[in-house]
Structures are given as C-alpha cells and as structure tokens.
Amino acid sequence: MRSIFSVRARRVRNRRNKPARIGFVLYESRDIVVIATTRKSKNTKTGNMVQVWILHRNISPIDAVKQGKDAVICFDCKHRGNGFAKRTCYVNLRSPQAIWKAYRRGRYPFLATASYSAVFSDRKIRFGAYGEPVRIPLPIVDALTRVAKGWTGYTHQWRRAEFQAYRAYVMASVDSESEAQEAVRMGWRYFRVREHGARLLPGEINCPASDECGHKTTCERCGLCNGVRFTADPRKSITIQVHGSGRKNFVSLDAIARAA
C-alpha cells in the first residue's frame, strides 16, 4: 500500500517538472500579434529583459520581409530595405521567426492586464525586440510600465501626430543630426545611430552598453532609454555607433547629405 507521503512527493515532483511559461500573447488584431517572452535572454547587450515582439500575425517574419509585408509592423522604417536588399535593420530574423513559429503552434497563452503584475513586477521590459512599439495599444504599454521595474523602447514613428503620447515611454529613433534636433524640438528624447568615429552632439552620451563604451553595463541595469519621464526631462539622449546584422549596409543620412 502506498503511503500518503509518497503520493504527495510525486505531486510536488510533477509540479516542479511542469514546463514554465516562456511567453504570453498580450494583444492580437487581424494583422498583428504582440508577444512577451519571459525566458532568460541571451542578449549580452540588453541583459535579462522581457522581450516584447510585434509580429505579423499571419505571415512569418522572413516571408513578410521577402514580400514587403513587414510594413504592417515596421511602417516606412528606412532600415527595412527592399526585401533583404540593402536592409540595415539590426535584428537578425532568426529570433522573431522562432517566436512566430512557437505562436502558431499555440505555445503562448493570452495574458490579461489583470495578471501583468504577477508576471512582470520583478522584471524590466524591452519594447520592440522586433517591430514598432507604437503598434502596441497605449493602454497595454501603460499597464506594463506601471508594474514592471523598468523598460526601454524606440520608435521611428516619432513625427506622426497620432503617436506623440508614446514619447512618455520610448525614445525617438533618429538617423541624422538634423533628425535629432527635430526630435528634441518636438519634445522627445532620442536614440541616434551614427557612423564609426562620428562626433557626439551636445546633449548626447554614448550608450553605456555599447562596444565603444566597453559594455560598462547592460540595458537592463541602465534603463536610460525609457522616453521622457517628467516635464522638461533633463536627461541626455543616447547615441551608438552602427552595429547589428545590417551594419554592412548602413549609410547615414548625414553621409548622404555631405555627398549631395
């Protein structure tokens, strides 16, 4: 006859062996899905942040780029390229491809906003591991930032009137000195990618997690790229030398202007 203690021990082992959730669907529309992955990140620059992916719901990331349908999640971002030709996006598509496939297999349950605190309260969040954070409905962004320990995010859509409220959460992603100045006039803090050896502007600092700064910290520990947090936010904007999988195709707008 089995003892009650052996039954209890087996139940404990079963609970321990149950696979932990590796992510959640935060939002779905006809065309897009927003997924937060919670497993430990291997990204040495960002650190162990929750990664939020904005993906085409019905087409894999690789096929979306090939067919030009990544505009659904990236709008008119100049780093999209023409398919894979002259693509300067820093994201290696293998990761979002794997996330999308797992989503299509039903690996990620939907997570209601009422449950955000239980999942995200001890974590920092990276909005836009792939895709535009402004595709995430603002109430969801607000709910996440209310419970998380911190966050980072970037948008190329900072000029558009309908997305101005996102400057409280994410940085304007700019590609030239003139764009940086324009973003500041519009009330944004910004993140600027520049050529190797290009100067820093007044009001900028090098990204502390960058190669050029010797990886002094990670995005998780730094947390400076979190938009405009208070009226007349005095914190500096951030700049980094070109990096990532598309760096070989990078040509800055400043270089184009000089050649004109």
LUMLO-463485 format. One record per residue (C-alpha): residue in three letters; x negated, y negated, z. Coordinates in Angstrom, 3 decimals, always signed. Example, Ala and Ser with C-alpha at 12.3 -4.5 7.8 and 13.67 -1.06 7.14 Angstrom:
<rec><type>ala</type><x>-12.300</x><y>+4.500</y><z>+7.800</z></rec>
<rec><type>ser</type><x>-13.670</x><y>+1.060</y><z>+7.140</z></rec>
END
This chain:
<rec><type>met</type><x>+0.000</x><y>+0.000</y><z>+0.000</z></rec>
<rec><type>arg</type><x>-1.410</x><y>-3.404</y><z>-0.973</z></rec>
<rec><type>ser</type><x>-1.762</x><y>-5.969</y><z>+1.775</z></rec>
<rec><type>ile</type><x>-0.171</x><y>-9.387</y><z>+1.556</z></rec>
<rec><type>phe</type><x>-3.671</x><y>-10.872</y><z>+1.739</z></rec>
<rec><type>ser</type><x>-4.792</x><y>-9.157</y><z>-1.486</z></rec>
<rec><type>val</type><x>-1.692</x><y>-10.477</y><z>-3.282</z></rec>
<rec><type>arg</type><x>-2.393</x><y>-13.994</y><z>-2.050</z></rec>
<rec><type>ala</type><x>-6.056</x><y>-13.738</y><z>-3.078</z></rec>
<rec><type>arg</type><x>-5.040</x><y>-12.664</y><z>-6.589</z></rec>
<rec><type>arg</type><x>-2.649</x><y>-15.615</y><z>-6.866</z></rec>
<rec><type>val</type><x>-5.423</x><y>-18.011</y><z>-5.839</z></rec>
<rec><type>arg</type><x>-7.754</x><y>-16.492</y><z>-8.453</z></rec>
<rec><type>asn</type><x>-5.055</x><y>-16.835</y><z>-11.101</z></rec>
<rec><type>arg</type><x>-4.603</x><y>-20.497</y><z>-10.286</z></rec>
<rec><type>arg</type><x>-8.338</x><y>-21.057</y><z>-10.468</z></rec>
<rec><type>asn</type><x>-8.640</x><y>-19.221</y><z>-13.776</z></rec>
<rec><type>lys</type><x>-5.815</x><y>-21.172</y><z>-15.382</z></rec>
<rec><type>pro</type><x>-7.404</x><y>-23.429</y><z>-18.016</z></rec>
<rec><type>ala</type><x>-7.329</x><y>-27.108</y><z>-17.130</z></rec>
<rec><type>arg</type><x>-5.560</x><y>-29.510</y><z>-19.437</z></rec>
<rec><type>ile</type><x>-8.081</x><y>-31.018</y><z>-21.841</z></rec>
<rec><type>gly</type><x>-5.859</x><y>-33.802</y><z>-23.080</z></rec>
<rec><type>phe</type><x>-2.427</x><y>-35.311</y><z>-23.452</z></rec>
<rec><type>val</type><x>-0.257</x><y>-36.945</y><z>-26.075</z></rec>
<rec><type>leu</type><x>+0.517</x><y>-40.487</y><z>-24.961</z></rec>
<rec><type>tyr</type><x>+2.562</x><y>-41.640</y><z>-27.955</z></rec>
<rec><type>glu</type><x>+3.922</x><y>-40.331</y><z>-31.256</z></rec>
<rec><type>ser</type><x>+5.576</x><y>-42.112</y><z>-34.152</z></rec>
<rec><type>arg</type><x>+6.410</x><y>-40.984</y><z>-37.669</z></rec>
<rec><type>asp</type><x>+2.834</x><y>-41.568</y><z>-38.822</z></rec>
<rec><type>ile</type><x>+0.504</x><y>-41.704</y><z>-35.815</z></rec>
<rec><type>val</type><x>-0.283</x><y>-39.889</y><z>-32.612</z></rec>
<rec><type>val</type><x>-2.215</x><y>-41.261</y><z>-29.629</z></rec>
<rec><type>ile</type><x>-4.127</x><y>-38.632</y><z>-27.659</z></rec>
<rec><type>ala</type><x>-6.177</x><y>-38.988</y><z>-24.473</z></rec>
<rec><type>thr</type><x>-8.803</x><y>-36.286</y><z>-23.993</z></rec>
<rec><type>thr</type><x>-9.916</x><y>-35.763</y><z>-20.418</z></rec>
<rec><type>arg</type><x>-12.681</x><y>-33.181</y><z>-20.587</z></rec>
<rec><type>lys</type><x>-16.171</x><y>-34.345</y><z>-19.707</z></rec>
<rec><type>ser</type><x>-17.558</x><y>-36.424</y><z>-22.546</z></rec>
<rec><type>lys</type><x>-20.943</x><y>-35.548</y><z>-24.038</z></rec>
<rec><type>asn</type><x>-21.421</x><y>-39.086</y><z>-25.382</z></rec>
<rec><type>thr</type><x>-24.593</x><y>-40.310</y><z>-23.678</z></rec>
<rec><type>lys</type><x>-23.873</x><y>-43.965</y><z>-24.504</z></rec>
<rec><type>thr</type><x>-20.305</x><y>-44.162</y><z>-23.231</z></rec>
<rec><type>gly</type><x>-20.659</x><y>-41.741</y><z>-20.334</z></rec>
<rec><type>asn</type><x>-17.859</x><y>-39.607</y><z>-18.949</z></rec>
<rec><type>met</type><x>-14.868</x><y>-41.690</y><z>-20.007</z></rec>
<rec><type>val</type><x>-11.405</x><y>-40.555</y><z>-21.006</z></rec>
<rec><type>gln</type><x>-11.383</x><y>-40.838</y><z>-24.793</z></rec>
<rec><type>val</type><x>-8.246</x><y>-42.235</y><z>-26.456</z></rec>
<rec><type>trp</type><x>-7.857</x><y>-41.273</y><z>-30.123</z></rec>
<rec><type>ile</type><x>-5.445</x><y>-42.889</y><z>-32.582</z></rec>
<rec><type>leu</type><x>-4.918</x><y>-40.424</y><z>-35.420</z></rec>
<rec><type>his</type><x>-2.751</x><y>-39.977</y><z>-38.481</z></rec>
<rec><type>arg</type><x>-0.119</x><y>-37.550</y><z>-37.268</z></rec>
<rec><type>asn</type><x>+0.383</x><y>-35.577</y><z>-40.469</z></rec>
<rec><type>ile</type><x>-2.992</x><y>-35.673</y><z>-42.235</z></rec>
<rec><type>ser</type><x>-6.361</x><y>-34.626</y><z>-40.860</z></rec>
<rec><type>pro</type><x>-8.904</x><y>-37.433</y><z>-40.311</z></rec>
<rec><type>ile</type><x>-11.160</x><y>-36.118</y><z>-43.093</z></rec>
<rec><type>asp</type><x>-8.316</x><y>-35.849</y><z>-45.599</z></rec>
<rec><type>ala</type><x>-6.966</x><y>-39.238</y><z>-44.534</z></rec>
<rec><type>val</type><x>-10.331</x><y>-40.840</y><z>-45.369</z></rec>
<rec><type>lys</type><x>-10.570</x><y>-38.976</y><z>-48.679</z></rec>
<rec><type>gln</type><x>-7.063</x><y>-40.100</y><z>-49.679</z></rec>
<rec><type>gly</type><x>-7.380</x><y>-43.649</y><z>-48.341</z></rec>
<rec><type>lys</type><x>-4.584</x><y>-42.979</y><z>-45.854</z></rec>
<rec><type>asp</type><x>-6.726</x><y>-43.855</y><z>-42.854</z></rec>
<rec><type>ala</type><x>-5.331</x><y>-47.386</y><z>-43.295</z></rec>
<rec><type>val</type><x>-2.422</x><y>-46.143</y><z>-41.163</z></rec>
<rec><type>ile</type><x>-4.724</x><y>-46.105</y><z>-38.142</z></rec>
<rec><type>cys</type><x>-7.508</x><y>-48.478</y><z>-39.227</z></rec>
<rec><type>phe</type><x>-5.626</x><y>-51.125</y><z>-41.243</z></rec>
<rec><type>asp</type><x>-8.017</x><y>-53.025</y><z>-43.525</z></rec>
<rec><type>cys</type><x>-11.174</x><y>-52.466</y><z>-41.470</z></rec>
<rec><type>lys</type><x>-14.128</x><y>-53.269</y><z>-43.694</z></rec>
<rec><type>his</type><x>-16.054</x><y>-50.286</y><z>-42.315</z></rec>
<rec><type>arg</type><x>-13.642</x><y>-47.741</y><z>-43.812</z></rec>
<rec><type>gly</type><x>-15.420</x><y>-47.800</y><z>-47.158</z></rec>
<rec><type>asn</type><x>-13.910</x><y>-46.324</y><z>-50.304</z></rec>
<rec><type>gly</type><x>-13.206</x><y>-42.792</y><z>-49.200</z></rec>
<rec><type>phe</type><x>-16.628</x><y>-41.674</y><z>-47.990</z></rec>
<rec><type>ala</type><x>-18.464</x><y>-44.029</y><z>-50.347</z></rec>
<rec><type>lys</type><x>-20.195</x><y>-46.916</y><z>-48.549</z></rec>
<rec><type>arg</type><x>-18.451</x><y>-46.002</y><z>-45.307</z></rec>
<rec><type>thr</type><x>-20.059</x><y>-47.853</y><z>-42.371</z></rec>
<rec><type>cys</type><x>-17.795</x><y>-46.640</y><z>-39.567</z></rec>
<rec><type>tyr</type><x>-19.875</x><y>-45.417</y><z>-36.621</z></rec>
<rec><type>val</type><x>-17.536</x><y>-42.475</y><z>-35.924</z></rec>
<rec><type>asn</type><x>-18.601</x><y>-39.006</y><z>-37.016</z></rec>
<rec><type>leu</type><x>-15.321</x><y>-37.466</y><z>-38.167</z></rec>
<rec><type>arg</type><x>-16.059</x><y>-34.016</y><z>-36.777</z></rec>
<rec><type>ser</type><x>-14.775</x><y>-35.046</y><z>-33.352</z></rec>
<rec><type>pro</type><x>-11.433</x><y>-36.584</y><z>-34.401</z></rec>
<rec><type>gln</type><x>-10.996</x><y>-33.677</y><z>-36.835</z></rec>
<rec><type>ala</type><x>-11.276</x><y>-31.211</y><z>-33.943</z></rec>
<rec><type>ile</type><x>-8.870</x><y>-33.280</y><z>-31.803</z></rec>
<rec><type>trp</type><x>-6.304</x><y>-33.389</y><z>-34.632</z></rec>
<rec><type>lys</type><x>-6.505</x><y>-29.642</y><z>-35.195</z></rec>
<rec><type>ala</type><x>-6.006</x><y>-28.984</y><z>-31.481</z></rec>
<rec><type>tyr</type><x>-2.998</x><y>-31.316</y><z>-31.529</z></rec>
<rec><type>arg</type><x>-1.476</x><y>-29.442</y><z>-34.458</z></rec>
<rec><type>arg</type><x>-1.923</x><y>-26.201</y><z>-32.517</z></rec>
<rec><type>gly</type><x>+0.050</x><y>-27.689</y><z>-29.643</z></rec>
<rec><type>arg</type><x>-2.864</x><y>-27.955</y><z>-27.209</z></rec>
<rec><type>tyr</type><x>-1.849</x><y>-31.347</y><z>-25.832</z></rec>
<rec><type>pro</type><x>+1.398</x><y>-31.766</y><z>-23.879</z></rec>
<rec><type>phe</type><x>+3.164</x><y>-35.129</y><z>-23.766</z></rec>
<rec><type>leu</type><x>+2.348</x><y>-37.204</y><z>-20.679</z></rec>
<rec><type>ala</type><x>+4.940</x><y>-39.671</y><z>-19.395</z></rec>
<rec><type>thr</type><x>+3.816</x><y>-43.027</y><z>-17.987</z></rec>
<rec><type>ala</type><x>+5.070</x><y>-41.992</y><z>-14.530</z></rec>
<rec><type>ser</type><x>+2.317</x><y>-39.341</y><z>-14.482</z></rec>
<rec><type>tyr</type><x>-0.545</x><y>-41.618</y><z>-15.565</z></rec>
<rec><type>ser</type><x>-1.757</x><y>-42.244</y><z>-12.026</z></rec>
<rec><type>ala</type><x>-2.188</x><y>-38.534</y><z>-11.300</z></rec>
<rec><type>val</type><x>-4.370</x><y>-38.065</y><z>-14.399</z></rec>
<rec><type>phe</type><x>-6.263</x><y>-41.345</y><z>-14.860</z></rec>
<rec><type>ser</type><x>-6.581</x><y>-43.004</y><z>-11.429</z></rec>
<rec><type>asp</type><x>-10.180</x><y>-41.848</y><z>-10.867</z></rec>
<rec><type>arg</type><x>-11.365</x><y>-42.273</y><z>-14.476</z></rec>
<rec><type>lys</type><x>-12.405</x><y>-45.003</y><z>-16.890</z></rec>
<rec><type>ile</type><x>-10.833</x><y>-45.094</y><z>-20.335</z></rec>
<rec><type>arg</type><x>-12.270</x><y>-45.733</y><z>-23.791</z></rec>
<rec><type>phe</type><x>-9.546</x><y>-47.091</y><z>-26.057</z></rec>
<rec><type>gly</type><x>-10.222</x><y>-46.229</y><z>-29.674</z></rec>
<rec><type>ala</type><x>-12.733</x><y>-43.389</y><z>-29.701</z></rec>
<rec><type>tyr</type><x>-11.302</x><y>-43.343</y><z>-33.222</z></rec>
<rec><type>gly</type><x>-8.611</x><y>-45.594</y><z>-34.674</z></rec>
<rec><type>glu</type><x>-7.281</x><y>-49.036</y><z>-33.814</z></rec>
<rec><type>pro</type><x>-6.275</x><y>-49.623</y><z>-30.173</z></rec>
<rec><type>val</type><x>-3.632</x><y>-52.118</y><z>-31.334</z></rec>
<rec><type>arg</type><x>-1.706</x><y>-49.138</y><z>-32.720</z></rec>
<rec><type>ile</type><x>-1.120</x><y>-48.115</y><z>-29.100</z></rec>
<rec><type>pro</type><x>+2.066</x><y>-49.819</y><z>-27.878</z></rec>
<rec><type>leu</type><x>+1.161</x><y>-52.593</y><z>-25.453</z></rec>
<rec><type>pro</type><x>+3.284</x><y>-51.193</y><z>-22.569</z></rec>
<rec><type>ile</type><x>+1.233</x><y>-47.977</y><z>-22.723</z></rec>
<rec><type>val</type><x>-2.052</x><y>-49.906</y><z>-22.711</z></rec>
<rec><type>asp</type><x>-0.821</x><y>-51.943</y><z>-19.759</z></rec>
<rec><type>ala</type><x>+0.326</x><y>-48.831</y><z>-17.858</z></rec>
<rec><type>leu</type><x>-3.034</x><y>-47.117</y><z>-18.390</z></rec>
<rec><type>thr</type><x>-5.103</x><y>-50.108</y><z>-17.304</z></rec>
<rec><type>arg</type><x>-3.009</x><y>-50.524</y><z>-14.155</z></rec>
<rec><type>val</type><x>-4.018</x><y>-47.084</y><z>-12.871</z></rec>
<rec><type>ala</type><x>-7.498</x><y>-46.497</y><z>-14.385</z></rec>
<rec><type>lys</type><x>-10.747</x><y>-47.525</y><z>-12.690</z></rec>
<rec><type>gly</type><x>-11.731</x><y>-49.453</y><z>-15.821</z></rec>
<rec><type>trp</type><x>-11.742</x><y>-49.358</y><z>-19.610</z></rec>
<rec><type>thr</type><x>-13.347</x><y>-50.519</y><z>-22.850</z></rec>
<rec><type>gly</type><x>-11.924</x><y>-51.202</y><z>-26.300</z></rec>
<rec><type>tyr</type><x>-12.458</x><y>-53.046</y><z>-29.598</z></rec>
<rec><type>thr</type><x>-10.236</x><y>-54.260</y><z>-32.424</z></rec>
<rec><type>his</type><x>-10.875</x><y>-55.570</y><z>-35.917</z></rec>
<rec><type>gln</type><x>-7.327</x><y>-56.962</y><z>-35.981</z></rec>
<rec><type>trp</type><x>-8.059</x><y>-59.897</y><z>-33.671</z></rec>
<rec><type>arg</type><x>-6.980</x><y>-62.507</y><z>-36.233</z></rec>
<rec><type>arg</type><x>-3.428</x><y>-61.182</y><z>-36.548</z></rec>
<rec><type>ala</type><x>-0.816</x><y>-63.115</y><z>-34.598</z></rec>
<rec><type>glu</type><x>+1.122</x><y>-60.016</y><z>-33.530</z></rec>
<rec><type>phe</type><x>-1.915</x><y>-58.578</y><z>-31.729</z></rec>
<rec><type>gln</type><x>-3.071</x><y>-61.570</y><z>-29.703</z></rec>
<rec><type>ala</type><x>-1.820</x><y>-60.076</y><z>-26.428</z></rec>
<rec><type>tyr</type><x>-4.377</x><y>-57.274</y><z>-26.778</z></rec>
<rec><type>arg</type><x>-7.220</x><y>-59.712</y><z>-26.071</z></rec>
<rec><type>ala</type><x>-6.466</x><y>-59.167</y><z>-22.369</z></rec>
<rec><type>tyr</type><x>-7.621</x><y>-55.570</y><z>-22.803</z></rec>
<rec><type>val</type><x>-10.033</x><y>-55.232</y><z>-25.738</z></rec>
<rec><type>met</type><x>-12.837</x><y>-57.102</y><z>-27.480</z></rec>
<rec><type>ala</type><x>-12.690</x><y>-58.696</y><z>-30.900</z></rec>
<rec><type>ser</type><x>-14.926</x><y>-56.599</y><z>-33.140</z></rec>
<rec><type>val</type><x>-16.801</x><y>-59.076</y><z>-35.348</z></rec>
<rec><type>asp</type><x>-19.280</x><y>-58.646</y><z>-38.181</z></rec>
<rec><type>ser</type><x>-20.935</x><y>-62.039</y><z>-38.545</z></rec>
<rec><type>glu</type><x>-21.949</x><y>-65.113</y><z>-36.621</z></rec>
<rec><type>ser</type><x>-19.093</x><y>-67.100</y><z>-38.160</z></rec>
<rec><type>glu</type><x>-16.562</x><y>-64.447</y><z>-37.120</z></rec>
<rec><type>ala</type><x>-17.973</x><y>-64.530</y><z>-33.596</z></rec>
<rec><type>gln</type><x>-17.453</x><y>-68.276</y><z>-33.391</z></rec>
<rec><type>glu</type><x>-13.940</x><y>-67.963</y><z>-34.799</z></rec>
<rec><type>ala</type><x>-13.027</x><y>-65.277</y><z>-32.266</z></rec>
<rec><type>val</type><x>-14.194</x><y>-67.496</y><z>-29.392</z></rec>
<rec><type>arg</type><x>-12.089</x><y>-70.388</y><z>-30.668</z></rec>
<rec><type>met</type><x>-9.079</x><y>-68.056</y><z>-30.647</z></rec>
<rec><type>gly</type><x>-9.699</x><y>-67.120</y><z>-27.015</z></rec>
<rec><type>trp</type><x>-11.323</x><y>-63.700</y><z>-27.476</z></rec>
<rec><type>arg</type><x>-14.479</x><y>-62.228</y><z>-26.073</z></rec>
<rec><type>tyr</type><x>-16.173</x><y>-60.266</y><z>-28.831</z></rec>
<rec><type>phe</type><x>-18.490</x><y>-57.394</y><z>-29.676</z></rec>
<rec><type>arg</type><x>-20.808</x><y>-58.093</y><z>-32.615</z></rec>
<rec><type>val</type><x>-22.819</x><y>-55.571</y><z>-34.624</z></rec>
<rec><type>arg</type><x>-25.910</x><y>-57.207</y><z>-36.094</z></rec>
<rec><type>glu</type><x>-28.863</x><y>-56.281</y><z>-38.248</z></rec>
<rec><type>his</type><x>-32.028</x><y>-54.978</y><z>-36.617</z></rec>
<rec><type>gly</type><x>-34.085</x><y>-57.917</y><z>-35.422</z></rec>
<rec><type>ala</type><x>-31.270</x><y>-60.465</y><z>-35.876</z></rec>
<rec><type>arg</type><x>-31.077</x><y>-63.184</y><z>-33.226</z></rec>
<rec><type>leu</type><x>-28.715</x><y>-63.356</y><z>-30.283</z></rec>
<rec><type>leu</type><x>-26.257</x><y>-66.230</y><z>-30.247</z></rec>
<rec><type>pro</type><x>-25.605</x><y>-68.491</y><z>-27.264</z></rec>
<rec><type>gly</type><x>-23.087</x><y>-66.761</y><z>-25.026</z></rec>
<rec><type>glu</type><x>-24.202</x><y>-63.254</y><z>-26.047</z></rec>
<rec><type>ile</type><x>-26.088</x><y>-60.472</y><z>-24.312</z></rec>
<rec><type>asn</type><x>-27.408</x><y>-57.232</y><z>-25.723</z></rec>
<rec><type>cys</type><x>-25.308</x><y>-54.182</y><z>-24.942</z></rec>
<rec><type>pro</type><x>-26.978</x><y>-52.702</y><z>-21.822</z></rec>
<rec><type>ala</type><x>-26.190</x><y>-49.166</y><z>-23.058</z></rec>
<rec><type>ser</type><x>-27.901</x><y>-49.705</y><z>-26.425</z></rec>
<rec><type>asp</type><x>-31.129</x><y>-48.331</y><z>-27.840</z></rec>
<rec><type>glu</type><x>-32.673</x><y>-51.799</y><z>-27.829</z></rec>
<rec><type>cys</type><x>-31.983</x><y>-52.143</y><z>-24.098</z></rec>
<rec><type>gly</type><x>-33.382</x><y>-48.717</y><z>-23.332</z></rec>
<rec><type>his</type><x>-29.993</x><y>-47.317</y><z>-22.269</z></rec>
<rec><type>lys</type><x>-30.141</x><y>-49.091</y><z>-18.916</z></rec>
<rec><type>thr</type><x>-26.611</x><y>-47.967</y><z>-18.195</z></rec>
<rec><type>thr</type><x>-23.546</x><y>-46.415</y><z>-19.864</z></rec>
<rec><type>cys</type><x>-20.258</x><y>-47.951</y><z>-20.953</z></rec>
<rec><type>glu</type><x>-18.624</x><y>-46.111</y><z>-18.070</z></rec>
<rec><type>arg</type><x>-20.814</x><y>-47.837</y><z>-15.495</z></rec>
<rec><type>cys</type><x>-20.994</x><y>-51.202</y><z>-17.278</z></rec>
<rec><type>gly</type><x>-17.380</x><y>-51.922</y><z>-18.215</z></rec>
<rec><type>leu</type><x>-18.035</x><y>-55.379</y><z>-19.697</z></rec>
<rec><type>cys</type><x>-16.133</x><y>-54.651</y><z>-22.916</z></rec>
<rec><type>asn</type><x>-12.685</x><y>-54.982</y><z>-21.360</z></rec>
<rec><type>gly</type><x>-11.316</x><y>-58.100</y><z>-23.018</z></rec>
<rec><type>val</type><x>-10.506</x><y>-61.418</y><z>-21.366</z></rec>
<rec><type>arg</type><x>-9.666</x><y>-60.622</y><z>-17.780</z></rec>
<rec><type>phe</type><x>-8.916</x><y>-64.097</y><z>-16.411</z></rec>
<rec><type>thr</type><x>-8.319</x><y>-67.675</y><z>-17.563</z></rec>
<rec><type>ala</type><x>-11.460</x><y>-69.137</y><z>-19.137</z></rec>
<rec><type>asp</type><x>-13.297</x><y>-65.843</y><z>-18.612</z></rec>
<rec><type>pro</type><x>-16.963</x><y>-66.906</y><z>-18.196</z></rec>
<rec><type>arg</type><x>-18.477</x><y>-63.529</y><z>-19.038</z></rec>
<rec><type>lys</type><x>-20.678</x><y>-63.301</y><z>-22.091</z></rec>
<rec><type>ser</type><x>-19.806</x><y>-61.497</y><z>-25.284</z></rec>
<rec><type>ile</type><x>-21.740</x><y>-58.386</y><z>-26.297</z></rec>
<rec><type>thr</type><x>-23.901</x><y>-57.620</y><z>-29.317</z></rec>
<rec><type>ile</type><x>-25.655</x><y>-54.494</y><z>-30.525</z></rec>
<rec><type>gln</type><x>-27.933</x><y>-53.591</y><z>-33.404</z></rec>
<rec><type>val</type><x>-26.312</x><y>-51.466</y><z>-36.080</z></rec>
<rec><type>his</type><x>-26.059</x><y>-47.810</y><z>-35.087</z></rec>
<rec><type>gly</type><x>-23.951</x><y>-44.706</y><z>-35.631</z></rec>
<rec><type>ser</type><x>-23.304</x><y>-42.379</y><z>-38.546</z></rec>
<rec><type>gly</type><x>-22.632</x><y>-45.184</y><z>-41.047</z></rec>
<rec><type>arg</type><x>-25.683</x><y>-47.320</y><z>-40.286</z></rec>
<rec><type>lys</type><x>-27.430</x><y>-46.408</y><z>-43.561</z></rec>
<rec><type>asn</type><x>-24.643</x><y>-48.190</y><z>-45.472</z></rec>
<rec><type>phe</type><x>-24.479</x><y>-51.219</y><z>-43.200</z></rec>
<rec><type>val</type><x>-24.814</x><y>-54.641</y><z>-44.806</z></rec>
<rec><type>ser</type><x>-23.867</x><y>-57.505</y><z>-42.508</z></rec>
<rec><type>leu</type><x>-21.660</x><y>-60.351</y><z>-43.663</z></rec>
<rec><type>asp</type><x>-24.452</x><y>-62.712</y><z>-42.657</z></rec>
<rec><type>ala</type><x>-26.819</x><y>-60.974</y><z>-45.088</z></rec>
<rec><type>ile</type><x>-24.228</x><y>-61.235</y><z>-47.849</z></rec>
<rec><type>ala</type><x>-23.805</x><y>-64.944</y><z>-47.118</z></rec>
<rec><type>arg</type><x>-27.575</x><y>-65.524</y><z>-47.256</z></rec>
<rec><type>ala</type><x>-27.785</x><y>-63.793</y><z>-50.634</z></rec>
<rec><type>ala</type><x>-24.929</x><y>-65.797</y><z>-52.134</z></rec>
END
